[in-house]
Amino acid sequence: MTKTRKKRLSLALINRVLIMYVSCGSLDNARNVFDEMSKRDFNSWAIMIAGYADNGEYEEVIRLFACGETMNVELGEQVHGWLMKSGYGGDLFVGSSLISFYGKIGCFEDGDMVFDQIGSRRNVVVWTARIINNCKEERFREVFEVFNEMGKEGVRKNSFTLSSVLSACSKISDDGNCGEQVHANAIKLGLASKSYVQCGLVNMYGKFGLMNDAKRVFDMNESRRNRACWNAMLTSLVQNGCLVEAIKFLYQMRAAGVQPQELWLNKLRSLCGSEVIEIK
């Protein structure tokens, strides 16, 4: 019997143990087995979620569903139905989890339906889940519109919201106008120096060739720069043909103990000659 076959058999047997415990009402034992599983499939998640739902433990259904790795549409719709029937339809955490789930499986209309059903009680997590779905669907202009609507409703954005919107702005052909508005909003909220936002701004300005703005943002918060921000600046320099500056920047990265992204390091080597760049 092959190793793969053994793994499949092992997983199938463990799922049977889960069914046995759930059928006997021993959810604690089932959960212990589930938590110790090194690999889970759709059946593993479905057994546990169904067990909690049948036992009326909807808090656990929500927790499992929120962190679930399964991408099965049928299971998601069943969980959605269970939660609606049990009175959790208005829960903001449930709502954001459902929006994210439908986005992951490409059912964006269902995600939008959940968003609309929540209504005026939507918080930053719910709005951000909607924005991320729009990004996945490549509705980049709509991302910016949702961002503005969010502001009109008085919902305070966080750094994750801003970085997601900046990612969309970098793909809108408007010479960076939308991105500049998001930047102004980030400054107003005191979030422009947050690492996720800083990285998004560097990337966005670099995409439009606005290298002075990209450099100004990069230099803004030296103490909080992460590896992604350094590499965003390197990417911007290479993409805009600033090769001499890019080489100098590589040595800055080395001095700061930051590893450059291999893709752009190799790109720079191919453009300038491998003997010119030896960063280790």
Contacts in CASP RR format, 6 or more apart in sequence:
PFRMAT RR
TARGET T0000
AUTHOR 0000-0000-0000
METHOD contacts of the structure
MODEL  1
MTKTRKKRLSLALINRVLIMYVSCGSLDNARNVFDEMSKRDFNSWAIMIA
GYADNGEYEEVIRLFACGETMNVELGEQVHGWLMKSGYGGDLFVGSSLIS
FYGKIGCFEDGDMVFDQIGSRRNVVVWTARIINNCKEERFREVFEVFNEM
GKEGVRKNSFTLSSVLSACSKISDDGNCGEQVHANAIKLGLASKSYVQCG
LVNMYGKFGLMNDAKRVFDMNESRRNRACWNAMLTSLVQNGCLVEAIKFL
YQMRAAGVQPQELWLNKLRSLCGSEVIEIK
1 9 0 8 1.000
7 39 0 8 1.000
11 37 0 8 1.000
11 39 0 8 1.000
11 40 0 8 1.000
11 41 0 8 1.000
11 44 0 8 1.000
14 33 0 8 1.000
14 37 0 8 1.000
14 44 0 8 1.000
15 41 0 8 1.000
15 43 0 8 1.000
15 44 0 8 1.000
15 47 0 8 1.000
17 33 0 8 1.000
18 30 0 8 1.000
18 33 0 8 1.000
18 34 0 8 1.000
18 44 0 8 1.000
18 47 0 8 1.000
18 48 0 8 1.000
19 47 0 8 1.000
21 27 0 8 1.000
21 29 0 8 1.000
21 30 0 8 1.000
21 33 0 8 1.000
22 30 0 8 1.000
22 47 0 8 1.000
22 48 0 8 1.000
22 50 0 8 1.000
22 51 0 8 1.000
25 55 0 8 1.000
27 51 0 8 1.000
27 52 0 8 1.000
27 55 0 8 1.000
27 57 0 8 1.000
30 47 0 8 1.000
30 48 0 8 1.000
30 51 0 8 1.000
31 48 0 8 1.000
34 40 0 8 1.000
34 44 0 8 1.000
34 48 0 8 1.000
37 44 0 8 1.000
40 69 0 8 1.000
41 70 0 8 1.000
42 70 0 8 1.000
42 72 0 8 1.000
42 75 0 8 1.000
45 64 0 8 1.000
45 68 0 8 1.000
45 69 0 8 1.000
45 70 0 8 1.000
45 72 0 8 1.000
45 75 0 8 1.000
46 70 0 8 1.000
46 72 0 8 1.000
46 75 0 8 1.000
48 64 0 8 1.000
49 61 0 8 1.000
49 64 0 8 1.000
49 65 0 8 1.000
49 75 0 8 1.000
49 79 0 8 1.000
50 78 0 8 1.000
52 58 0 8 1.000
52 60 0 8 1.000
52 61 0 8 1.000
52 64 0 8 1.000
53 61 0 8 1.000
53 79 0 8 1.000
53 82 0 8 1.000
53 86 0 8 1.000
56 86 0 8 1.000
58 82 0 8 1.000
58 83 0 8 1.000
58 86 0 8 1.000
58 88 0 8 1.000
61 79 0 8 1.000
61 82 0 8 1.000
61 83 0 8 1.000
62 83 0 8 1.000
62 88 0 8 1.000
62 91 0 8 1.000
62 93 0 8 1.000
62 94 0 8 1.000
62 97 0 8 1.000
65 76 0 8 1.000
65 79 0 8 1.000
65 83 0 8 1.000
65 97 0 8 1.000
65 101 0 8 1.000
66 93 0 8 1.000
66 97 0 8 1.000
71 104 0 8 1.000
71 105 0 8 1.000
72 105 0 8 1.000
73 105 0 8 1.000
73 107 0 8 1.000
76 101 0 8 1.000
80 98 0 8 1.000
80 114 0 8 1.000
83 89 0 8 1.000
83 91 0 8 1.000
83 94 0 8 1.000
83 98 0 8 1.000
88 94 0 8 1.000
89 95 0 8 1.000
89 117 0 8 1.000
90 117 0 8 1.000
90 118 0 8 1.000
90 121 0 8 1.000
92 118 0 8 1.000
92 121 0 8 1.000
92 122 0 8 1.000
92 123 0 8 1.000
92 125 0 8 1.000
92 126 0 8 1.000
93 125 0 8 1.000
95 114 0 8 1.000
95 118 0 8 1.000
95 126 0 8 1.000
95 129 0 8 1.000
96 123 0 8 1.000
96 125 0 8 1.000
96 126 0 8 1.000
96 128 0 8 1.000
96 129 0 8 1.000
98 111 0 8 1.000
98 114 0 8 1.000
99 111 0 8 1.000
99 114 0 8 1.000
99 115 0 8 1.000
99 126 0 8 1.000
99 129 0 8 1.000
99 130 0 8 1.000
99 133 0 8 1.000
100 129 0 8 1.000
100 132 0 8 1.000
100 133 0 8 1.000
102 108 0 8 1.000
102 110 0 8 1.000
102 111 0 8 1.000
102 114 0 8 1.000
102 133 0 8 1.000
103 111 0 8 1.000
103 132 0 8 1.000
103 133 0 8 1.000
103 136 0 8 1.000
106 136 0 8 1.000
106 137 0 8 1.000
108 133 0 8 1.000
108 134 0 8 1.000
108 136 0 8 1.000
108 137 0 8 1.000
111 130 0 8 1.000
111 133 0 8 1.000
112 130 0 8 1.000
112 133 0 8 1.000
115 122 0 8 1.000
115 126 0 8 1.000
115 129 0 8 1.000
115 130 0 8 1.000
118 126 0 8 1.000
120 153 0 8 1.000
122 153 0 8 1.000
122 155 0 8 1.000
123 155 0 8 1.000
124 150 0 8 1.000
124 155 0 8 1.000
124 156 0 8 1.000
124 157 0 8 1.000
124 158 0 8 1.000
124 161 0 8 1.000
127 146 0 8 1.000
127 150 0 8 1.000
127 155 0 8 1.000
127 157 0 8 1.000
127 161 0 8 1.000
128 157 0 8 1.000
128 158 0 8 1.000
128 160 0 8 1.000
128 161 0 8 1.000
128 164 0 8 1.000
130 146 0 8 1.000
131 143 0 8 1.000
131 146 0 8 1.000
131 147 0 8 1.000
131 150 0 8 1.000
131 161 0 8 1.000
131 164 0 8 1.000
131 165 0 8 1.000
131 168 0 8 1.000
132 164 0 8 1.000
134 140 0 8 1.000
134 142 0 8 1.000
134 143 0 8 1.000
134 146 0 8 1.000
134 168 0 8 1.000
135 143 0 8 1.000
135 164 0 8 1.000
135 167 0 8 1.000
135 168 0 8 1.000
138 171 0 8 1.000
140 168 0 8 1.000
140 169 0 8 1.000
140 171 0 8 1.000
140 172 0 8 1.000
141 172 0 8 1.000
143 164 0 8 1.000
143 165 0 8 1.000
143 168 0 8 1.000
143 169 0 8 1.000
144 165 0 8 1.000
144 168 0 8 1.000
144 169 0 8 1.000
144 172 0 8 1.000
144 178 0 8 1.000
144 182 0 8 1.000
147 157 0 8 1.000
147 161 0 8 1.000
147 165 0 8 1.000
147 182 0 8 1.000
150 157 0 8 1.000
150 161 0 8 1.000
151 157 0 8 1.000
156 189 0 8 1.000
157 185 0 8 1.000
157 189 0 8 1.000
157 191 0 8 1.000
158 191 0 8 1.000
159 191 0 8 1.000
159 194 0 8 1.000
159 195 0 8 1.000
159 196 0 8 1.000
159 197 0 8 1.000
160 196 0 8 1.000
162 182 0 8 1.000
162 185 0 8 1.000
162 186 0 8 1.000
162 189 0 8 1.000
162 191 0 8 1.000
162 194 0 8 1.000
162 196 0 8 1.000
162 197 0 8 1.000
163 196 0 8 1.000
163 197 0 8 1.000
163 199 0 8 1.000
163 200 0 8 1.000
165 182 0 8 1.000
166 179 0 8 1.000
166 182 0 8 1.000
166 197 0 8 1.000
166 200 0 8 1.000
166 201 0 8 1.000
166 203 0 8 1.000
166 204 0 8 1.000
167 200 0 8 1.000
167 203 0 8 1.000
167 204 0 8 1.000
169 176 0 8 1.000
169 178 0 8 1.000
169 179 0 8 1.000
169 182 0 8 1.000
169 204 0 8 1.000
170 179 0 8 1.000
170 200 0 8 1.000
170 203 0 8 1.000
170 204 0 8 1.000
170 207 0 8 1.000
170 208 0 8 1.000
171 207 0 8 1.000
172 178 0 8 1.000
175 208 0 8 1.000
176 204 0 8 1.000
176 205 0 8 1.000
176 208 0 8 1.000
176 210 0 8 1.000
179 204 0 8 1.000
183 192 0 8 1.000
183 201 0 8 1.000
183 217 0 8 1.000
186 192 0 8 1.000
186 197 0 8 1.000
186 201 0 8 1.000
191 197 0 8 1.000
192 198 0 8 1.000
192 201 0 8 1.000
192 217 0 8 1.000
192 220 0 8 1.000
193 220 0 8 1.000
193 221 0 8 1.000
193 224 0 8 1.000
194 224 0 8 1.000
195 221 0 8 1.000
195 224 0 8 1.000
195 225 0 8 1.000
195 226 0 8 1.000
195 228 0 8 1.000
195 229 0 8 1.000
198 217 0 8 1.000
198 218 0 8 1.000
198 220 0 8 1.000
198 221 0 8 1.000
198 224 0 8 1.000
198 225 0 8 1.000
198 229 0 8 1.000
199 226 0 8 1.000
199 228 0 8 1.000
199 229 0 8 1.000
199 232 0 8 1.000
200 232 0 8 1.000
201 213 0 8 1.000
201 214 0 8 1.000
201 217 0 8 1.000
202 214 0 8 1.000
202 217 0 8 1.000
202 218 0 8 1.000
202 229 0 8 1.000
202 232 0 8 1.000
202 233 0 8 1.000
202 236 0 8 1.000
203 232 0 8 1.000
203 235 0 8 1.000
203 236 0 8 1.000
205 211 0 8 1.000
205 213 0 8 1.000
205 214 0 8 1.000
205 217 0 8 1.000
205 236 0 8 1.000
206 214 0 8 1.000
206 235 0 8 1.000
206 236 0 8 1.000
206 239 0 8 1.000
206 240 0 8 1.000
207 236 0 8 1.000
207 239 0 8 1.000
209 236 0 8 1.000
209 240 0 8 1.000
211 236 0 8 1.000
211 237 0 8 1.000
211 240 0 8 1.000
211 242 0 8 1.000
214 233 0 8 1.000
214 236 0 8 1.000
215 233 0 8 1.000
218 225 0 8 1.000
218 229 0 8 1.000
218 232 0 8 1.000
218 233 0 8 1.000
225 256 0 8 1.000
227 258 0 8 1.000
227 259 0 8 1.000
230 253 0 8 1.000
230 256 0 8 1.000
230 258 0 8 1.000
230 260 0 8 1.000
231 258 0 8 1.000
231 260 0 8 1.000
231 261 0 8 1.000
231 264 0 8 1.000
233 249 0 8 1.000
234 246 0 8 1.000
234 249 0 8 1.000
234 250 0 8 1.000
234 253 0 8 1.000
234 260 0 8 1.000
234 261 0 8 1.000
234 264 0 8 1.000
235 261 0 8 1.000
235 264 0 8 1.000
237 243 0 8 1.000
237 245 0 8 1.000
237 246 0 8 1.000
237 249 0 8 1.000
238 246 0 8 1.000
238 264 0 8 1.000
238 267 0 8 1.000
238 268 0 8 1.000
238 271 0 8 1.000
243 268 0 8 1.000
243 271 0 8 1.000
243 272 0 8 1.000
246 268 0 8 1.000
247 268 0 8 1.000
247 272 0 8 1.000
247 276 0 8 1.000
247 277 0 8 1.000
250 260 0 8 1.000
250 265 0 8 1.000
250 268 0 8 1.000
250 277 0 8 1.000
250 279 0 8 1.000
251 279 0 8 1.000
253 259 0 8 1.000
253 260 0 8 1.000
253 279 0 8 1.000
254 279 0 8 1.000
260 279 0 8 1.000
265 277 0 8 1.000
265 279 0 8 1.000
268 277 0 8 1.000
269 276 0 8 1.000
269 277 0 8 1.000
END
